[in-house]
Amino acid sequence: MKKFLLVNYTTPNSSANEIPYLWLTLKSYFQRNSKDPSAWQWLDPEYSDVAESPQELIDRIVEQEPDVLGISCYMWNDKLTMHVAEQVKRKLPNIKIVAGGPALYYENFKSWFVQYWFIDALCEYSGYGEVFITDYLDGVPVEQIPFSVYPALRRAFWNKSSSGYTKREFNYPMPYLDNIDYLKRFPKKETTVILDTTRGCPYSCSYCEWGGGTSTKVVFKPIEDTMKELEVIFQYLTPSYIDIINANFGIVKDDIDIAKKIVELNKNKVVKYVNLYGPTKTSKKFLKQIYDIFLSNGILDDIKVSVQHTNQTILHNISRIDMPFDEQIDFYTDLRDKYNKNLRAELIIGLPGETLDTFYDLIEHITKSKYLEPTMYEWMMLPSAPAASPDYISKMKLQTKQVLVNL
């Protein structure tokens, strides 16, 4: 039996007891769709960076002697992960290494596979990793694997797979239901679980990337499957924190039922906080009901208002579609008063078109309300976002600088 190992390092400030969701979903899909699931042993993932050095991780990987190593690269772990993968390849020259994630920087770098000589194939940014990994482990030729990016001409160039794949036909895995044995032995203290019920985003915000792609049709997980997964989560784990990683949670009415199900299962009050990573940009009526449901159960600390900016030129530059800022504030006023919770405005500074004047105007606008708490983020250029294209950079006259994060 061959062995597969996944390395997906979390951020230094993330929960040390976060469920390894990527591993769970890849494994579930593989079990359900592989031509020969018994041919591969799925080693427990390497996903936590607490009190570990790169050398310790390298040694642990080498000890297990996997036949295929999968790595997932984000801006907070890509340099470390690539270093580890290269050293593993030197010690295990016959190992195959495949990579995915939004921080691979291959799109405008044709000789990528020369510099990263130790990588055998990539899953493209907007691809579905479950489909890619399953076909790769099943031995499908790399050029025929959906979403595959692979070296050509002695690694001097790369090509993308010509194999078509209709995302609407994606059979959503059941990461929790299919991995109960793993959940039983997972530490129960202060667990962070991840809920993923959609893939893709219909909007085209230039600064953004999201699993399944942006400016694309959304693929929905069947609501009955989500309900089953939630029951498994509450039965076998102690979900202190729930991260809902949809790009637009609240975009459909089913999301209200998901919120109600979480509250129903939280009868023992184990959940401390629900985090909506991507509240819907447009279906505010549904989102308001979801906020009300979570606030009534005491598992939401504030009311997130994602506006990015108030300047119309900047919003046009980033192709942002949303309800106007002042209308959003008015829309959520009754919830603010009902639960005595502040509204939290999420803003990004340094977006295309930003000047000192627009920044000061933004601050003045935000601080008019004593019930509004601004949360500001510096814009970080994601290599898989539309804004990273050379044409966009040239059009907006952008200058970028590499900085270290999460030191």
C-alpha positions in Angstrom: 0.0 0.0 0.0 1.3 3.4 -1.0 1.3 6.4 1.4 0.0 9.9 1.0 0.9 12.8 3.4 -0.5 16.3 3.4 1.3 19.3 4.8 -0.9 22.3 5.4 0.7 24.6 8.0 -1.7 27.0 9.8 -0.8 30.6 10.8 1.1 31.2 14.0 -1.9 33.1 15.5 -4.5 30.5 14.6 -6.0 28.0 16.9 -3.7 25.1 17.7 -6.7 22.9 17.8 -8.2 23.7 14.4 -9.6 20.7 12.6 -7.5 19.8 9.5 -10.4 20.4 7.2 -8.4 20.3 3.9 -7.2 16.8 4.8 -10.7 15.7 5.8 -12.3 16.9 2.6 -9.6 15.5 0.3 -9.7 12.1 2.0 -13.5 12.0 1.9 -13.7 12.7 -1.8 -11.0 10.2 -2.5 -12.8 7.5 -0.6 -16.0 8.1 -2.5 -14.5 8.6 -6.0 -11.2 6.7 -6.3 -10.9 3.7 -8.6 -9.1 1.9 -5.8 -9.3 3.6 -2.4 -7.6 0.7 -0.7 -4.4 1.3 -2.7 -3.4 4.3 -0.5 -2.8 4.9 3.2 -3.7 8.4 4.2 -1.2 9.4 6.9 -2.3 11.8 9.5 -1.7 15.4 8.2 1.0 17.8 9.3 -0.9 20.9 9.9 0.1 22.7 13.1 3.2 24.9 13.5 3.2 25.1 17.3 6.7 24.6 18.8 8.1 23.1 15.7 11.2 24.0 13.6 11.5 23.4 9.9 14.1 20.7 10.5 11.8 18.9 12.9 9.1 18.9 10.3 11.5 17.7 7.6 12.7 14.8 9.8 9.1 13.8 10.6 8.1 13.7 7.0 11.2 11.7 6.0 10.6 9.2 8.8 7.2 8.4 7.4 8.5 7.8 3.8 5.4 8.9 1.9 5.2 8.1 -1.8 3.3 11.3 -2.5 3.5 14.6 -0.5 0.8 17.2 -0.9 1.6 20.8 0.1 -0.8 23.7 0.4 0.7 27.2 0.0 -0.7 30.5 1.4 1.0 33.8 1.9 1.6 32.9 5.6 3.3 29.6 4.9 4.6 29.4 1.3 8.3 30.1 1.9 8.5 27.7 4.8 6.5 25.0 3.0 8.6 25.2 -0.2 11.8 25.0 1.9 10.5 21.9 3.7 9.4 20.3 0.4 12.8 20.9 -1.3 14.7 19.4 1.6 12.4 16.4 1.7 13.0 15.8 -2.0 16.7 15.8 -1.4 16.4 13.2 1.2 13.7 11.2 -0.6 14.5 11.6 -4.3 11.8 9.2 -5.5 9.0 11.0 -3.7 6.4 12.8 -5.8 5.4 16.3 -4.5 2.2 18.1 -5.6 1.1 21.6 -4.6 -2.0 23.7 -4.4 -3.2 26.9 -2.7 -3.4 30.6 -3.7 0.3 31.4 -3.1 2.2 29.5 -5.8 3.1 32.5 -8.1 3.2 30.5 -11.3 0.8 32.4 -13.4 3.2 34.9 -14.8 6.4 32.8 -14.4 6.7 30.4 -17.3 9.9 28.8 -15.9 8.3 28.2 -12.5 9.2 24.4 -12.6 12.9 25.2 -13.1 13.1 27.2 -9.9 10.9 24.7 -8.1 12.5 21.7 -9.5 11.2 19.5 -6.6 7.5 20.0 -7.5 5.9 17.5 -9.9 2.5 19.1 -10.5 0.2 21.9 -9.3 -3.5 22.3 -8.8 -4.5 25.6 -10.4 -5.7 28.4 -8.2 -9.4 28.0 -8.9 -9.4 24.3 -9.2 -11.0 21.7 -6.9 -8.2 20.0 -5.0 -10.3 16.9 -4.2 -10.7 16.1 -8.0 -7.0 16.8 -8.6 -5.7 14.7 -5.8 -8.0 11.8 -6.5 -7.0 11.5 -10.1 -3.3 12.0 -9.3 -3.3 9.2 -6.8 -5.3 7.0 -9.2 -2.4 7.3 -11.7 -4.3 9.4 -14.3 -1.7 11.0 -16.7 -1.0 14.5 -15.4 -2.0 16.2 -18.6 -5.5 14.6 -18.3 -6.1 15.6 -14.7 -8.6 18.4 -14.3 -7.0 21.6 -13.0 -3.5 20.3 -13.4 -0.6 22.5 -14.1 2.5 20.5 -15.1 6.0 21.0 -16.5 6.9 20.8 -20.2 10.0 21.0 -22.4 12.4 19.9 -19.6 10.6 22.1 -17.1 11.3 25.3 -19.1 7.5 25.9 -19.5 4.3 24.8 -17.9 1.0 23.7 -19.4 -2.5 23.5 -18.1 -4.6 20.4 -18.5 -6.9 20.4 -21.4 -9.3 18.0 -19.6 -12.7 19.7 -19.1 -14.5 19.6 -15.8 -18.0 20.9 -15.1 -17.9 22.3 -11.6 -21.7 22.1 -11.3 -21.2 18.3 -11.4 -18.9 18.3 -8.4 -20.1 15.7 -5.8 -19.5 17.4 -2.5 -17.5 15.3 -0.1 -18.6 14.6 3.5 -15.4 15.4 5.4 -16.8 14.9 8.9 -19.2 12.0 8.3 -16.6 10.0 6.4 -13.8 10.6 9.0 -15.5 9.7 12.3 -12.7 7.5 13.4 -10.3 10.4 13.1 -12.8 12.8 14.9 -13.0 10.3 17.8 -9.3 10.7 18.5 -9.1 14.4 17.8 -8.4 16.6 20.9 -11.7 17.9 22.1 -10.5 21.1 23.9 -11.3 24.4 22.3 -11.8 22.9 18.8 -12.2 25.1 15.8 -14.3 23.5 13.0 -14.7 24.7 9.5 -17.9 24.7 7.5 -17.8 24.9 3.7 -21.2 24.7 2.0 -20.5 26.6 -1.3 -17.6 26.9 -3.8 -16.9 29.9 -5.9 -18.1 33.5 -5.9 -20.3 35.3 -8.5 -18.6 38.6 -7.8 -15.3 40.0 -9.3 -13.7 42.0 -6.6 -10.2 42.6 -8.0 -8.3 42.2 -4.7 -10.0 38.8 -3.8 -9.4 35.2 -4.4 -11.6 32.4 -3.1 -11.8 28.6 -3.3 -13.5 27.6 -6.5 -12.7 30.9 -8.2 -14.3 34.4 -8.4 -16.6 35.7 -11.1 -18.0 32.2 -11.5 -21.1 30.2 -10.8 -21.5 29.0 -7.2 -21.7 25.3 -6.5 -23.9 24.5 -3.4 -23.6 21.5 -1.1 -27.0 19.8 -0.7 -28.6 21.2 2.5 -29.4 17.7 3.8 -25.7 16.8 3.7 -24.8 19.9 5.6 -27.3 19.1 8.3 -25.9 15.6 8.6 -22.4 17.0 8.9 -23.4 19.4 11.6 -24.9 16.6 13.6 -21.6 14.6 13.4 -19.6 17.7 14.4 -21.6 18.2 17.6 -21.7 14.5 18.4 -17.9 13.8 18.1 -16.3 17.2 18.7 -16.5 20.1 21.0 -16.9 23.0 18.5 -15.9 26.1 20.5 -15.4 28.0 17.3 -17.1 27.6 13.9 -15.5 29.2 10.9 -18.0 29.4 8.0 -15.7 29.9 4.9 -18.3 30.5 2.2 -17.6 33.5 0.0 -21.2 34.7 0.5 -22.9 33.1 3.5 -26.5 34.3 3.5 -26.8 34.5 -0.3 -29.6 31.8 -0.3 -32.4 31.1 2.1 -30.9 27.7 3.0 -28.2 29.5 4.9 -30.8 30.6 7.4 -31.7 27.0 8.1 -28.0 26.2 8.6 -27.8 29.0 11.2 -30.9 27.6 12.9 -29.4 24.1 12.9 -26.2 25.3 14.6 -28.2 27.0 17.3 -30.4 24.0 17.8 -27.4 21.7 18.2 -25.7 24.2 20.5 -28.1 23.4 23.4 -25.2 22.7 25.7 -23.7 26.1 24.8 -20.3 24.7 23.7 -20.0 27.2 20.8 -18.3 30.4 21.8 -18.2 32.2 18.5 -19.3 31.8 14.9 -17.1 33.6 12.3 -18.6 34.4 8.9 -15.6 34.8 6.7 -17.6 36.0 3.8 -21.0 37.5 4.6 -23.1 37.9 1.5 -22.6 41.1 -0.5 -26.2 41.5 -1.7 -28.8 39.3 0.1 -28.8 41.5 3.2 -32.3 40.4 4.2 -31.2 36.8 4.7 -28.0 37.9 6.4 -29.8 40.0 8.8 -31.9 37.0 9.9 -28.7 35.0 10.3 -27.2 37.7 12.5 -30.3 37.7 14.6 -30.3 33.9 15.1 -26.6 33.8 16.1 -26.9 37.0 18.3 -29.9 35.5 20.2 -27.8 32.4 21.0 -24.8 34.5 22.2 -22.4 33.1 19.6 -21.8 36.3 17.6 -19.8 39.1 19.2 -20.6 41.9 16.7 -22.4 42.7 13.5 -19.9 42.7 10.6 -20.4 45.3 7.9 -18.0 44.6 5.0 -17.7 47.7 3.0 -13.9 47.8 2.1 -14.2 51.6 1.3 -16.7 54.4 0.9 -15.1 56.2 -2.0 -17.0 55.4 -5.2 -13.9 55.6 -7.5 -12.1 53.1 -5.4 -15.1 50.8 -5.3 -15.3 51.0 -9.1 -11.5 50.3 -9.4 -11.9 47.1 -7.4 -15.3 46.1 -9.0 -16.9 45.9 -5.6 -20.7 45.4 -5.6 -22.5 46.1 -2.3 -25.3 47.9 -0.6 -24.1 51.6 0.0 -22.3 52.0 3.4 -24.8 54.4 5.0 -27.7 52.2 4.0 -26.1 49.2 5.6 -25.6 51.1 8.9 -29.3 52.0 8.9 -30.3 48.5 7.9 -28.6 46.9 11.0 -29.5 49.7 13.5 -32.4 47.7 15.0 -30.2 44.6 15.6 -27.5 46.9 17.2 -30.1 48.3 19.6 -31.8 44.9 20.3 -28.6 43.2 21.4 -26.5 46.2 22.4 -23.8 45.2 20.0 -21.6 47.5 17.9 -21.4 47.4 14.2 -17.9 46.4 12.9 -16.9 47.9 9.6 -14.3 45.9 7.7 -12.2 48.3 5.6 -9.1 47.8 3.4 -6.6 50.6 3.1 -4.3 51.1 0.2 -6.7 49.9 -2.6 -6.2 51.2 -6.1 -7.1 54.9 -6.2 -6.3 55.5 -2.5 -4.8 58.8 -1.5 -4.2 60.6 1.7 -7.4 62.6 1.0 -9.5 59.5 0.4 -8.1 57.9 3.5 -8.9 60.9 5.7 -12.4 61.1 4.2 -12.9 57.4 5.0 -11.9 57.9 8.6 -14.1 61.0 9.0 -17.1 59.1 7.5 -16.6 56.0 9.7 -16.1 57.9 12.9 -19.3 59.9 12.6 -21.1 57.0 14.2 -20.3 56.2 17.9 -21.8 52.8 17.5 -19.4 51.8 14.7 -16.0 50.1 15.3 -13.7 50.2 12.2 -11.4 47.2 11.5 -8.8 48.1 9.0 -6.6 45.8 7.0 -3.7 46.7 4.7 -4.3 45.5 1.2 -2.1 42.5 0.4 -1.7 41.5 -3.2 -2.8 37.9 -3.6 -1.0 36.2 -6.6 -4.2 34.5 -7.6 -6.4 37.6 -7.4 -7.4 39.5 -10.6 -5.4 42.5 -9.3 -2.2 40.5 -9.7 -2.4 40.4 -13.5 0.2 42.6 -15.3 -2.5 44.4 -17.2 -4.3 45.4 -14.0 -1.1 46.5 -12.3 -0.2 48.6 -15.3 -3.6 50.1 -15.6 -3.8 51.1 -11.9 -0.1 52.1 -11.8 0.5 49.8 -8.8 3.8 49.3 -7.0 4.2 46.2 -4.9 6.7 45.3 -2.2 7.4 41.9 -0.6 7.1 41.9 3.2 7.3 39.2 5.8 4.1 38.4 7.7 3.4 36.4 10.8 6.9 36.6 12.2 
